Amino acid sequence: MQMQIVAERGIQPSRLRQWRTVLMDGSPQQRPADAPGSAPTNPVASPSDQAAEIARLRRELDRTRMERDVLEKAIGLFAQMPK
């Protein structure tokens, strides 16, 4: 079964073992929680953590929208410039 999952998902067998270990006994193998590909050790965040994450994501979205708007205006200006 594990080899089928590995083949279907294109992941390394060692990564699958790590995830399984974390899910079964909650002890990651000396990896930071925010490392790429690591399984979350606490999948349920507190309401205050969720609120902080939502606020951070909203700020990031606002910044990204502003950057998009600036780029759209720049494209419009460059398109109007004579060659």
C-alpha positions in Angstrom: 0.0 0.0 0.0 2.8 2.5 0.9 4.6 1.8 -2.3 1.4 2.4 -4.3 1.0 5.8 -2.5 4.6 6.7 -3.2 4.3 5.8 -6.9 0.9 7.6 -7.3 2.0 10.8 -5.5 5.6 10.9 -6.7 7.0 11.4 -3.2 10.0 9.8 -1.6 9.4 6.8 0.7 11.4 8.5 3.5 9.1 11.5 3.3 6.0 9.2 3.7 7.7 7.5 6.7 8.3 10.9 8.3 4.7 12.0 7.9 3.5 8.7 9.2 5.8 9.0 12.3 4.6 12.5 13.0 0.9 11.5 12.7 1.3 8.3 14.8 3.3 9.6 17.7 3.6 13.3 17.2 7.4 13.3 17.2 9.0 14.9 14.2 12.5 13.8 13.5 14.4 17.0 14.5 12.9 19.1 11.8 11.5 22.6 12.2 7.7 22.8 12.0 7.9 25.3 9.1 10.3 23.2 7.0 9.0 22.6 3.5 7.3 19.2 3.2 7.1 18.7 7.0 3.7 17.6 8.4 2.1 20.0 10.8 2.6 18.9 14.5 -0.5 20.8 15.7 -3.1 20.9 12.9 -5.7 22.8 15.0 -4.7 26.4 15.7 -6.2 28.4 18.5 -8.8 31.1 17.6 -6.3 33.9 18.4 -3.7 32.2 16.1 -6.3 31.9 13.4 -7.2 35.6 13.8 -3.6 36.6 13.6 -3.1 34.5 10.5 -6.2 36.0 8.8 -4.9 39.5 9.6 -1.5 38.7 8.2 -3.1 37.3 5.0 -5.3 40.3 4.6 -2.3 42.7 4.8 -0.4 40.5 2.3 -3.5 40.6 0.0 -3.7 44.4 0.2 0.0 44.7 -0.6 -0.3 42.3 -3.5 -3.3 44.2 -4.9 -1.5 47.5 -4.6 1.5 46.0 -6.5 -0.8 44.7 -9.2 -2.5 48.0 -9.6 0.9 49.8 -9.9 2.0 47.4 -12.6 -1.2 47.7 -14.5 -0.8 51.5 -14.5 2.8 51.2 -15.6 1.8 48.9 -18.5 -0.8 51.5 -19.6 1.7 54.3 -19.5 4.3 52.3 -21.5 1.7 51.3 -24.0 0.9 55.0 -24.7 4.5 56.0 -25.2 5.4 56.8 -28.8 8.2 54.7 -30.3 
